């Protein structure tokens, strides 16, 4: 078959019912619903949420997780389209480690050294490492499925950012349950759980997003 004939046949195919942008937005919204549903069904909101919301340390958790989820979603969306770089979303992502490092430095300055280890270990490190990935598996699958409608030039990298986004969404919900509000704890254990999902996303992208 000549190239011209192939192009003519492809041109006759009906356009997709939903564009990639719509599919990605739908997957994002469903990811939030899925993670939130698992959160409410499995662990739920901490009983002292009202008092905790008055604490800067508690609120900081969302200052870290929400920009991470948003920035990773933005990068994943752009990398799913050929010829596009991460763009300004890199600045959003880059702000997260800066915020974490600043909060940790302030805590180390204000808290006696004898309390650093207890703040770092907390009381729910194991749950954090299990529950964040558990809530993020569904969102990662949804995002990868949507990104298959795109054309990522670097599938593993695009999938990795999808994993970070899924981890960030899950961590945002988990933060409403976790009693450990120390920036040290967040920087260590939340980051570790989200990075697990980043690696999972890389593997999923390499497997399912290749052209």
Buried (B, 14 or more C-beta within 10 A) or exposed (E): EEEEEEEEEEEEEEEEEEEBBEBBBEBBEBBBEBBBEBBEEEBEEBEEEEEBEEEEBBEBBEBBBBBBBBBBBBBBBBBBBEEBEBEEBBEBBEBBEEBBEEBBEEBBEEBEEEEBEEBBBBEBBEBBBEBBBBBBBBBBBBBBEBBBBBBBBEBBBBBBBBBBBBBBBBBBBBBBBBEBBBBBBBBBBBBBBBBBBBEBBBEBBBEBBEE
